[in-house]
Amino acid sequence: MNFNYKELEDAAEILKVLAHPVRLCIVKGLLENGPQNVTNMQSCLNVPQSTVSQHLQKLRTAGIIQGERNGLEIKYEVCSKVAARTVKALLEE
């Protein structure tokens, strides 16, 4: 077996971050609908805005999403190809 342990650690970290229904739903929604702001996500998820913001922070810290500021609004999008492929494979119908 010839494994790169660092790659396995990185993959495990992505899986840990995605292993929450709200974060999984956020990533799935961003992949399906494109960049969104917190208000759009909050109304879709039916959870408080503060909850969405906390989950977005975890996704940003893990490098799964990124935000682009336009004035007071920040639109988030998925920037990790690995996370995108993982979510698509996991939720494939």
Phi, psi and omega in degrees: 000130180237088182250143172269107186301323180298318178297320179293321176298316180298317179295319179296323179295318177298317179297320179298315182293321181284349186280040174223133185303322181292315180294321177298318179294320178300310182296316178301315179297319178293322178293321183280326189247356182082188184304138182222156173262172184298321182299316178297317180294318182298317181291328179286322184275342183058042173231159180301151181300324179297325178294315178300315181299320178296319179290323177298320179299317179296319179293321178294315181300324180280354180078021181273324178233165173220155179242144176241120183276137173225094186070236180271348184265140173240125175256130183258147176214157179284130180243352180263114178295325179295314179295320179299313179296321181297312181294317179299317180293320182293321186256014179298135182262000000 
